[in-house]
Amino acid sequence: MSSESSEVTDNLSRVRERIDHAASRAGRGAEEITLIAVSKTHSAAQIRNLYHVGVRHFGENRVQEWEAKRAHLSGLDAVWHMIGHVQSNKAAKAVRLFDTIDSLDSADLAERLDRARKDFNTEGSEITEDIEKSREREKGIERSKTARLRVLIEVKLDPGETKSGVSGEDLAPLVKAVLRFPHLELHGLMGVPPYFDDAEKARPYFRRLRELRDAIRAEAGNNLLPVLSMGMSHDFEVAIEEGATEIRVGTALFGERGKV
């Protein structure tokens, strides 16, 4: 085993241990939490190393960056998450490149994604629909007969002006709007709190995301939005304690960011 592979294995082991401990403190099982490796700025070779030691979910922030790396990773049966802001003019390309869009933040973007998914299904895409359905079932992504696109709504937890996401006040109307689109399948919410050196300070933000989800569930009277994607390398234990079902971890797995 190369020194790089050994380091990746050690990093993953440490992250999984942290997940186990956090889940145990919350009275949950570690199997309830999906680990998404945030691979932005990291090379295809680094992604492949993590895949070979067991990681199956990867998150990218930019459509163009993932498009450049994708050809080098075509043989991997992984789930590719778009976790960065999707520009309206990139919606169609994002639908073709990613298995799930985790950063939906407006009805306008939802409409563009829905239209793009419809076109994607009609065209047959780069692989046949039957093959794609089989591939995504293996990944644990359930698809309907209409081959809907899995999406999460990004909620703005960080008050900074440059941060993306829908406000808490506008979340419920957006949920209702997204549920009306026939080619989108809404699975949950995603959020990024402000950065704190002390992870405990992020707890109220994670709790707010869960409470927003629970309020929508209470009104709808069902189990809408089962996914809560929240928590990163420095604070994911707190996020798990507050109900995260997906965590997005970059530095703790890959080390410091590289350059593509």
N, C-alpha and C positions, 0 to 999 in steps of 0.2 A: 504494500500500500504506500502510495506517495505521501510526502509530508502534507501536501495540500489536501488530499483526500482524508488523511488522518485528522487534520484540523477541522474539516467540515463535519466529520463524524462526531468529533468531540463537541463541537458547537451544537449540533443537533441534539446530542445526548443531554447537554446542559439545559437547553431550551425545553426539552420534553420533561426533564425533572422539575423545572420551574412550573410547567403546566400542571403536572401531577400534584405538586404541593398546593398550588392555588386552588385547583379543583377540589382537593380534599378539604381545604379550609372552608370552602363554600358548600360542602356536602354534595358535590357533584362528581361525575366520573370524567376522567380525562378524555374518554372517547366521545364526549359531547362537544369537544372543542376542535374545530378544524384549523390547522396551522397553514397559513398562507405565507409563503416565502416571498418577500418583496424584492424582486430581482431587478428593479430599475437601476441603471448604470452598471450592472454586473454583466459579465460576458456570458455567451452561450455555453462555454466550457464550464463556468462556475455553476450555471443552472443545471447542466447535465450531472455534475458531481453531486449536487443535492438530490437530484432525482434518483441517482443510483444508490443513495443511502436511505431512500424511503419517502421523500417529500413528493407530494402529488399535486399540490396547488401552488400556483405562482401568480404574483401580482405585478403588473406593469403600469406606469404612470402616463406614458406617451405612446400614441398610436404609431408614430414614425419609428420610434426606437424599437418597439416590439416587431414591427414589420421587418426591420433589418436583421433581427436575431432569429426570427421565426423559421427561416429556411434551414438554419443549422440545427433545429430541434424538432423537425417534422416527425421523427420516429418515436417521440415520447408521448405516452398516453397520459398526459397531464391535463389539468383544468387551468385555463388561462383567464385570469381576472383582470379586467380594466378597473383600476382603483383611482386613477387620476381624472381630472375634469375632462369631459368630452366636448370639444368644440362642435357646434352644430354642423359645420361643413365636413366634419370627420365622422359623423354618425354612421354613414353607410359602410365606410371602411372598418370602423370599430366592430360592427356587427359581423363582418366577415372574418375578422382576426381573433376575436375573443369569444369564449364560451359564456361569459357572464359580465355584465356591466354593473359595477358596484357603486357607481357615482352619479346616478340619475338625480337631477336636481331641479327639473322644471317640466311643465306640461309640454312646452315646445320641443324639448329634447325627447321626451317620451313619444311624441307624435312622429318625430323624425326616425327614431329607433324602430317604432312599430312599422312605419312604411318601409324602412330598409329591410326589416326582417321578412315582411311579406314578399318583397322583391327577391330576397335571398332564397326563400323557399320556392318561389315560382321558377327562378332560374335553375334550381337544382344545385347551385354553388359548385365548388371545386370537387366535391365528392357527392355521391348520391345520398338522398335523404335517408334511405334505409341504413346505409353504412353509418351515417352521422348519428342516427338515433341509437344504434347499437353501441357506438363509441361513447356517447354521452351517458347511456345507461350504466356502462362499465365505470364511468367516473362518478356515479351517484347523482347525476343531474337528471331528474325526471322530466320527460318531454311529452306533451300532449300530441294529439293527432295533427294539430295546427303547428307543431314544431315551434313553440313559443320561446322567446329569448328570456333567460333568467336575468332579473334586474334587482338591485337594491336601491333604495332612495337614500341619498346622502343628506344628513341633517347638519346644519351649521352649528357646531358646538363652540367654536372659537370665534369670538366677536370681532376679530381682526378684519379689516375691510377687504383684504385680498383673499380671504378664505372662501371656499365654495360651499354650497349646500343650501337647502331650503330652511327657512326659519321654523321654529317650533310652532308658531302661530299658523303658518301656511302648510304645515305637514298634512293634516287631515284632508284638506281639499285636494292636495296633490295625490295622496293615496287613492282617493275616490276616482280621480281622473285616470291614473295609471291602470286601475282595475278595469276600466272600460275598454282598454286597447286589447284587441283579440290576439295580437302576436307577441305580447309581453306577459311574463309571469313574475309577479312581484313576490319576492321571498322575504324581504326584511329591510332593515335600516343599517346604514353605515355612518360613523361619525369619528371626527378627529378633534380631541380637545386641545387647548393650548398646551405648549410644552412646559413642564415643570421639572426641576431637578428632583424634587420630592414627589414621587409618583402618587402619594396619598392625596395631593392637592388636585389630582385629576378625577378623584372618585366622584365628586358631585356632578361632573359632566357626564361620566358614564351612567350614573344613576338617572340623570335626566333623560338620557336616550332611552333607557329601559322604561322609565315612567311614561314617556311619550308613546312608546309602543303599547304599553299596557292600557293606556287611556283609549287608544284606537281600538284595541281588542275589546275593551269593555263596552264601547259604543256599538261595535259590529256584532258582538255576541258570538264570536268564533275564535279560531286560533290563527288569525292573520299574522303575518310578519314573524315567523318563527326564528329568523336569522337576525342576530345582532352582531355586526362586524365592528369591533372596537378594541383598541389596545395595540401597542407597538412594542418594540424591543425593551424600552425602559419602563413601561407601565402596564404590560399585559396581565400581570398577576392581579392587579386591582380590577382591571376590566373583567377578568374571569369571575372574580368574587362578586361583581355587579351584574353578571348574567351574560357575558360575551359568549357567543357560539362560534365565532370566527375571530382569529387574531392575525394581524398583519406584521410579520417580523422580518426585518432586513438585516441590520447591523449585527444582531446577536447570532445570526446564522452565517452571513457572508463575511463579516468583518467590515471594516470601513469601506465606504463606497469607492468603486473604481471608475474608470472611464470606458465608455463603449468605443 
